[in-house]
Amino acid sequence: MKIEIKKIGNSTGLILPKELLAKLQLKQGDSLFVTELAEGGLKLVRHDPNFERGMEVARKAMGTYRNALRELAK
């Protein structure tokens, strides 16, 4: 599905077709998370409060154990 980038007032935005909104069960005001994929694409997912809390815990753990994780990555 092709999505065009458009100027919206003083901003730039994406206009999502109503079919895509219905398929993803999205409505105006919902949040999406964008993840960059290793192969160069992007992944859009609905906002999930549980996922966001889990990511916050993961970020804190990665900060706390940064040196250990760096050694394990070698």
C-alpha positions in Angstrom: 0.0 0.0 0.0 1.5 3.3 -1.0 1.4 6.2 1.5 2.2 9.7 0.5 4.1 12.3 2.7 2.2 15.6 2.7 2.4 19.0 4.1 -0.2 19.5 6.8 -0.2 23.1 8.0 3.3 23.9 9.2 4.1 20.2 9.6 4.7 17.2 7.5 2.6 14.0 7.9 1.4 10.7 6.5 -2.1 10.3 5.4 -3.3 6.7 6.1 -6.1 5.3 4.0 -9.2 4.4 5.8 -8.8 0.8 4.8 -5.5 0.6 6.6 -6.9 2.4 9.7 -9.7 -0.2 9.8 -7.3 -3.1 9.3 -5.0 -1.9 12.1 -8.0 -0.8 14.3 -6.6 2.7 14.5 -8.4 5.9 15.0 -7.5 9.6 15.2 -5.4 10.3 18.2 -4.0 6.7 18.6 -0.2 6.3 19.0 2.1 4.2 16.8 5.6 3.1 17.5 8.2 3.1 14.7 10.9 0.5 14.7 13.8 0.5 12.2 14.4 -3.0 10.8 17.8 -4.4 10.2 17.1 -4.8 6.4 16.4 -1.1 6.1 12.6 -0.9 6.4 10.3 0.4 9.1 7.8 -1.3 11.2 4.7 0.5 12.6 2.9 -1.0 15.6 0.0 0.2 17.7 0.8 1.8 21.0 0.8 -0.9 23.7 1.1 0.5 27.3 2.4 -2.9 28.5 5.1 -3.0 25.8 6.1 0.6 26.7 6.5 -0.3 30.4 8.6 -3.3 29.4 10.8 -1.2 27.2 11.4 1.2 30.0 12.4 -1.6 32.3 14.7 -2.9 29.5 16.3 0.5 29.0 17.0 0.9 32.7 18.6 -2.6 32.8 20.7 -1.9 29.7 21.9 1.3 31.3 22.7 -0.5 34.6 24.5 -3.4 33.0 25.9 -1.6 30.0 29.5 -2.7 30.6 28.5 -6.4 31.1 26.4 -6.3 27.9 29.2 -4.8 26.0 31.5 -7.6 27.1 28.9 -10.2 26.2 28.5 -8.7 22.7 32.2 -9.4 21.9 
